[in-house]
Amino acid sequence: MPTKNLVETHNLTKQYGKIHCVNAVNMQVPTGAIYGFLGPNGAGKSTTLKMILGLARPTEGSITLFGTPVIGKNRMRLLTQTGSLIESPSYYGHLTGEENLRIIQTLKNCAEKDIDEVLKIVRLSEARKKLVNHYSLGMKQRLGLAAALLGFPKLLILDEPTNGLDPAGIQEMRELICTLPPRYGITVIVSSHLLSEIDQMADHVGIIRKGELVYQNTLESLHAHSKEQIALRVNHTAIALDLLRQDGIEATVESGYLLLPMAEDAYVANLCRLLIAQNISLYRIEKREKSLEDIFLSLTGKESSL
């Protein structure tokens, strides 16, 4: 029976001196998900991923992979079921793409046929005999992804995989990542500081700020916080607010506007008639929606949370 969460961290903490780079992070990555790990540069994304991969030792806390707590005895066995691309890909520039993959295939002790398969997935089959020094940046990034996919791991961890790519390369990398869970059953953790990237790839999201996980849920749930409202600008805001509240209407004031929950056109028209009947002049009616960018900034740049 598949584990509900493929990756879990429990109070995962990394401290350098008195500075907490990662502070008591409880991450939950569902099996088969593309988990977007979001946060500004320096928020602790890479450090968290390095601890999951055993590249950095936690100061406190624990990690569970594939339903099994990671301890010294089983760490290597569990990590053989993971692939990763952390920061920029490593390669031998004087060797071809295929030769680079053959070295990693030998180290991973996986099937030779996997080389053909991963080259096909990342669309480098025609460039397999080309020296990597002659690859474009996007091709090098795809070669790094191919190396991470060798052996078809259960878990793939990608740290800022679109960094430095042009728009076409970003779109290509995004499309590749989106195919991995449905076609190969691979769970993906992908970090980024760009909300727009994660919004087009992930189905679950975790947002980290100053080392702390400030939000974790489905992307759909994050979108649900982007509520539509009606904004009214009138000549006597305080009087209009009292009138609306006396009529049982939930309303607030922000920057001189009355804000009301989204409603049908007929309902809004009745509200306007109510105000005008009380000699309130109506200057403007707007529909407002809090964007995902606004929500992201409120979580990562201000002392507030959902």
C-alpha positions as a Python dict, from the first residue, in 0.01 Angstrom:
ca = {
    (1, 'M'): (0, 0, 0),
    (2, 'P'): (154, 337, -99),
    (3, 'T'): (254, 577, 176),
    (4, 'K'): (27, 881, 202),
    (5, 'N'): (322, 1118, 242),
    (6, 'L'): (638, 1019, 59),
    (7, 'V'): (842, 1279, 249),
    (8, 'E'): (787, 1412, 600),
    (9, 'T'): (1010, 1630, 814),
    (10, 'H'): (954, 1675, 1186),
    (11, 'N'): (1079, 1998, 1346),
    (12, 'L'): (1365, 1999, 1097),
    (13, 'T'): (1617, 2263, 1204),
    (14, 'K'): (1956, 2382, 1079),
    (15, 'Q'): (2147, 2630, 1289),
    (16, 'Y'): (2477, 2802, 1209),
    (17, 'G'): (2600, 2970, 1525),
    (18, 'K'): (2301, 3163, 1657),
    (19, 'I'): (2132, 3187, 1319),
    (20, 'H'): (1847, 2946, 1235),
    (21, 'C'): (1863, 2893, 857),
    (22, 'V'): (1581, 2639, 889),
    (23, 'N'): (1361, 2649, 1197),
    (24, 'A'): (1132, 2360, 1301),
    (25, 'V'): (1002, 2283, 950),
    (26, 'N'): (728, 2018, 926),
    (27, 'M'): (704, 1940, 556),
    (28, 'Q'): (455, 1688, 417),
    (29, 'V'): (490, 1581, 54),
    (30, 'P'): (207, 1353, -67),
    (31, 'T'): (292, 1055, -283),
    (32, 'G'): (256, 1135, -654),
    (33, 'A'): (250, 1511, -600),
    (34, 'I'): (446, 1793, -754),
    (35, 'Y'): (526, 1986, -438),
    (36, 'G'): (625, 2347, -500),
    (37, 'F'): (866, 2474, -234),
    (38, 'L'): (840, 2851, -248),
    (39, 'G'): (1026, 3130, -79),
    (40, 'P'): (1250, 3432, -139),
    (41, 'N'): (1620, 3382, -201),
    (42, 'G'): (1789, 3297, 129),
    (43, 'A'): (1467, 3173, 292),
    (44, 'G'): (1609, 2823, 360),
    (45, 'K'): (1483, 2623, 61),
    (46, 'S'): (1818, 2479, -51),
    (47, 'T'): (1928, 2402, 306),
    (48, 'T'): (1605, 2210, 371),
    (49, 'L'): (1645, 2007, 51),
    (50, 'K'): (2011, 1935, 128),
    (51, 'M'): (1914, 1797, 469),
    (52, 'I'): (1652, 1570, 309),
    (53, 'L'): (1922, 1443, 71),
    (54, 'G'): (2179, 1393, 346),
    (55, 'L'): (2406, 1668, 210),
    (56, 'A'): (2370, 1868, 532),
    (57, 'R'): (2326, 1738, 885),
    (58, 'P'): (2021, 1868, 1076),
    (59, 'T'): (2084, 2046, 1405),
    (60, 'E'): (1752, 1912, 1531),
    (61, 'G'): (1453, 1721, 1401),
    (62, 'S'): (1403, 1413, 1185),
    (63, 'I'): (1320, 1308, 829),
    (64, 'T'): (1095, 1027, 705),
    (65, 'L'): (1128, 899, 348),
    (66, 'F'): (891, 643, 195),
    (67, 'G'): (735, 584, 537),
    (68, 'T'): (1070, 502, 700),
    (69, 'P'): (1256, 731, 944),
    (70, 'V'): (1599, 822, 805),
    (71, 'I'): (1875, 707, 1040),
    (72, 'G'): (2243, 638, 987),
    (73, 'K'): (2195, 269, 908),
    (74, 'N'): (1935, 305, 635),
    (75, 'R'): (2017, 648, 493),
    (76, 'M'): (2208, 522, 188),
    (77, 'R'): (1945, 259, 107),
    (78, 'L'): (1666, 518, 116),
    (79, 'L'): (1864, 772, -83),
    (80, 'T'): (1915, 524, -367),
    (81, 'Q'): (1544, 577, -436),
    (82, 'T'): (1590, 952, -485),
    (83, 'G'): (1724, 1167, -767),
    (84, 'S'): (1823, 1531, -736),
    (85, 'L'): (1936, 1841, -918),
    (86, 'I'): (2065, 2088, -658),
    (87, 'E'): (2180, 2429, -779),
    (88, 'S'): (2360, 2385, -1114),
    (89, 'P'): (2417, 2042, -1277),
    (90, 'S'): (2762, 1879, -1263),
    (91, 'Y'): (2912, 1731, -1577),
    (92, 'Y'): (3236, 1653, -1764),
    (93, 'G'): (3247, 1907, -2046),
    (94, 'H'): (3501, 1712, -2253),
    (95, 'L'): (3268, 1410, -2265),
    (96, 'T'): (2946, 1366, -2460),
    (97, 'G'): (2604, 1372, -2298),
    (98, 'E'): (2578, 996, -2333),
    (99, 'E'): (2923, 939, -2179),
    (100, 'N'): (2831, 1157, -1881),
    (101, 'L'): (2516, 953, -1825),
    (102, 'R'): (2704, 627, -1861),
    (103, 'I'): (2931, 723, -1569),
    (104, 'I'): (2630, 798, -1349),
    (105, 'Q'): (2453, 482, -1467),
    (106, 'T'): (2754, 280, -1352),
    (107, 'L'): (2763, 456, -1014),
    (108, 'K'): (2390, 405, -963),
    (109, 'N'): (2411, 47, -1090),
    (110, 'C'): (2096, 89, -1294),
    (111, 'A'): (2001, -63, -1629),
    (112, 'E'): (2187, 55, -1941),
    (113, 'K'): (1857, 94, -2126),
    (114, 'D'): (1768, 374, -1881),
    (115, 'I'): (2014, 600, -2065),
    (116, 'D'): (1811, 580, -2386),
    (117, 'E'): (1489, 634, -2194),
    (118, 'V'): (1600, 943, -1996),
    (119, 'L'): (1758, 1100, -2306),
    (120, 'K'): (1423, 1058, -2479),
    (121, 'I'): (1234, 1210, -2183),
    (122, 'V'): (1453, 1524, -2175),
    (123, 'R'): (1467, 1542, -2557),
    (124, 'L'): (1843, 1505, -2591),
    (125, 'S'): (1851, 1186, -2800),
    (126, 'E'): (1985, 1370, -3106),
    (127, 'A'): (2254, 1548, -2901),
    (128, 'R'): (2374, 1238, -2714),
    (129, 'K'): (2706, 1224, -2909),
    (130, 'K'): (2774, 1596, -2873),
    (131, 'L'): (3035, 1726, -2625),
    (132, 'V'): (2864, 1881, -2323),
    (133, 'N'): (3092, 2188, -2354),
    (134, 'H'): (2900, 2259, -2674),
    (135, 'Y'): (2558, 2230, -2508),
    (136, 'S'): (2345, 2538, -2445),
    (137, 'L'): (2254, 2624, -2086),
    (138, 'G'): (1909, 2472, -2135),
    (139, 'M'): (2058, 2150, -2271),
    (140, 'K'): (2297, 2126, -1974),
    (141, 'Q'): (2003, 2171, -1738),
    (142, 'R'): (1811, 1895, -1918),
    (143, 'L'): (2118, 1670, -1900),
    (144, 'G'): (2123, 1729, -1524),
    (145, 'L'): (1758, 1628, -1511),
    (146, 'A'): (1835, 1316, -1717),
    (147, 'A'): (2110, 1221, -1470),
    (148, 'A'): (1869, 1266, -1179),
    (149, 'L'): (1612, 1044, -1355),
    (150, 'L'): (1849, 750, -1412),
    (151, 'G'): (1713, 449, -1228),
    (152, 'F'): (1369, 615, -1220),
    (153, 'P'): (1367, 711, -851),
    (154, 'K'): (1050, 734, -642),
    (155, 'L'): (1144, 1088, -541),
    (156, 'L'): (1296, 1366, -750),
    (157, 'I'): (1423, 1686, -583),
    (158, 'L'): (1487, 1987, -807),
    (159, 'D'): (1631, 2308, -664),
    (160, 'E'): (1550, 2611, -884),
    (161, 'P'): (1563, 2401, -1207),
    (162, 'T'): (1469, 2695, -1434),
    (163, 'N'): (1739, 2933, -1308),
    (164, 'G'): (1916, 3107, -1595),
    (165, 'L'): (1695, 2960, -1867),
    (166, 'D'): (1531, 3168, -2139),
    (167, 'P'): (1148, 3167, -2165),
    (168, 'A'): (1148, 2876, -2411),
    (169, 'G'): (1380, 2674, -2185),
    (170, 'I'): (1164, 2750, -1881),
    (171, 'Q'): (852, 2629, -2059),
    (172, 'E'): (1027, 2313, -2178),
    (173, 'M'): (1157, 2231, -1828),
    (174, 'R'): (813, 2297, -1679),
    (175, 'E'): (645, 2064, -1930),
    (176, 'L'): (900, 1791, -1860),
    (177, 'I'): (847, 1811, -1484),
    (178, 'C'): (467, 1796, -1522),
    (179, 'T'): (489, 1464, -1711),
    (180, 'L'): (686, 1281, -1443),
    (181, 'P'): (417, 1190, -1183),
    (182, 'P'): (149, 1067, -1427),
    (183, 'R'): (384, 885, -1667),
    (184, 'Y'): (648, 745, -1431),
    (185, 'G'): (494, 762, -1082),
    (186, 'I'): (769, 996, -961),
    (187, 'T'): (696, 1237, -675),
    (188, 'V'): (863, 1573, -737),
    (189, 'I'): (976, 1848, -499),
    (190, 'V'): (1064, 2160, -696),
    (191, 'S'): (1186, 2478, -530),
    (192, 'S'): (1154, 2827, -671),
    (193, 'H'): (1136, 3191, -566),
    (194, 'L'): (889, 3256, -852),
    (195, 'L'): (523, 3202, -770),
    (196, 'S'): (425, 3207, -1138),
    (197, 'E'): (647, 2903, -1203),
    (198, 'I'): (506, 2699, -917),
    (199, 'D'): (151, 2802, -1008),
    (200, 'Q'): (192, 2634, -1348),
    (201, 'M'): (355, 2314, -1219),
    (202, 'A'): (260, 2218, -866),
    (203, 'D'): (-51, 2073, -706),
    (204, 'H'): (79, 2117, -349),
    (205, 'V'): (278, 2407, -211),
    (206, 'G'): (489, 2494, 91),
    (207, 'I'): (599, 2854, 151),
    (208, 'I'): (906, 2922, 362),
    (209, 'R'): (1011, 3256, 506),
    (210, 'K'): (1323, 3321, 716),
    (211, 'G'): (1359, 2947, 773),
    (212, 'E'): (1000, 2890, 886),
    (213, 'L'): (724, 2714, 693),
    (214, 'V'): (447, 2975, 694),
    (215, 'Y'): (202, 2795, 463),
    (216, 'Q'): (149, 2437, 343),
    (217, 'N'): (-152, 2301, 158),
    (218, 'T'): (-283, 2232, -191),
    (219, 'L'): (-236, 2498, -457),
    (220, 'E'): (-615, 2498, -494),
    (221, 'S'): (-645, 2597, -129),
    (222, 'L'): (-401, 2884, -182),
    (223, 'H'): (-611, 3004, -476),
    (224, 'A'): (-920, 2993, -253),
    (225, 'H'): (-771, 3275, -44),
    (226, 'S'): (-789, 3495, -351),
    (227, 'K'): (-1145, 3607, -275),
    (228, 'E'): (-1337, 3848, -494),
    (229, 'Q'): (-1493, 4157, -334),
    (230, 'I'): (-1707, 4454, -434),
    (231, 'A'): (-1547, 4794, -364),
    (232, 'L'): (-1768, 5104, -337),
    (233, 'R'): (-1646, 5463, -317),
    (234, 'V'): (-1903, 5705, -170),
    (235, 'N'): (-1910, 6059, -30),
    (236, 'H'): (-1990, 5965, 334),
    (237, 'T'): (-1806, 5638, 400),
    (238, 'A'): (-1874, 5613, 774),
    (239, 'I'): (-2247, 5681, 735),
    (240, 'A'): (-2274, 5432, 447),
    (241, 'L'): (-2091, 5168, 654),
    (242, 'D'): (-2342, 5209, 939),
    (243, 'L'): (-2637, 5185, 697),
    (244, 'L'): (-2505, 4864, 542),
    (245, 'R'): (-2433, 4703, 879),
    (246, 'Q'): (-2781, 4797, 1007),
    (247, 'D'): (-2915, 4611, 705),
    (248, 'G'): (-2714, 4302, 805),
    (249, 'I'): (-2453, 4343, 531),
    (250, 'E'): (-2091, 4252, 610),
    (251, 'A'): (-1878, 4548, 508),
    (252, 'T'): (-1539, 4690, 595),
    (253, 'V'): (-1348, 5005, 503),
    (254, 'E'): (-1006, 5004, 340),
    (255, 'S'): (-826, 5304, 187),
    (256, 'G'): (-1151, 5500, 168),
    (257, 'Y'): (-1348, 5222, -4),
    (258, 'L'): (-1632, 5013, 131),
    (259, 'L'): (-1549, 4643, 77),
    (260, 'L'): (-1832, 4391, 52),
    (261, 'P'): (-1839, 4015, -27),
    (262, 'M'): (-1889, 3929, -393),
    (263, 'A'): (-2260, 3907, -484),
    (264, 'E'): (-2500, 3882, -778),
    (265, 'D'): (-2556, 4193, -991),
    (266, 'A'): (-2916, 4233, -872),
    (267, 'Y'): (-2803, 4227, -508),
    (268, 'V'): (-2539, 4495, -572),
    (269, 'A'): (-2797, 4708, -755),
    (270, 'N'): (-3027, 4693, -450),
    (271, 'L'): (-2741, 4801, -223),
    (272, 'C'): (-2674, 5099, -446),
    (273, 'R'): (-3043, 5197, -439),
    (274, 'L'): (-3039, 5170, -59),
    (275, 'L'): (-2744, 5408, -32),
    (276, 'I'): (-2880, 5658, -286),
    (277, 'A'): (-3218, 5663, -105),
    (278, 'Q'): (-3028, 5782, 203),
    (279, 'N'): (-2864, 6067, 6),
    (280, 'I'): (-2529, 5884, -22),
    (281, 'S'): (-2355, 5971, -349),
    (282, 'L'): (-2203, 5672, -524),
    (283, 'Y'): (-1880, 5758, -707),
    (284, 'R'): (-1739, 5424, -810),
    (285, 'I'): (-1809, 5046, -809),
    (286, 'E'): (-1522, 4802, -862),
    (287, 'K'): (-1465, 4428, -850),
    (288, 'R'): (-1147, 4342, -660),
    (289, 'E'): (-955, 4021, -621),
    (290, 'K'): (-650, 3952, -407),
    (291, 'S'): (-396, 3804, -645),
    (292, 'L'): (-171, 3509, -568),
    (293, 'E'): (120, 3753, -581),
    (294, 'D'): (-45, 3961, -305),
    (295, 'I'): (-94, 3649, -93),
    (296, 'F'): (265, 3536, -153),
    (297, 'L'): (403, 3879, -58),
    (298, 'S'): (189, 3891, 255),
    (299, 'L'): (331, 3553, 362),
    (300, 'T'): (693, 3618, 273),
    (301, 'G'): (734, 3992, 312),
    (302, 'K'): (506, 4103, 595),
    (303, 'E'): (429, 3988, 948),
    (304, 'S'): (100, 3824, 854),
    (305, 'S'): (-29, 3484, 760),
    (306, 'L'): (-335, 3311, 625),
}
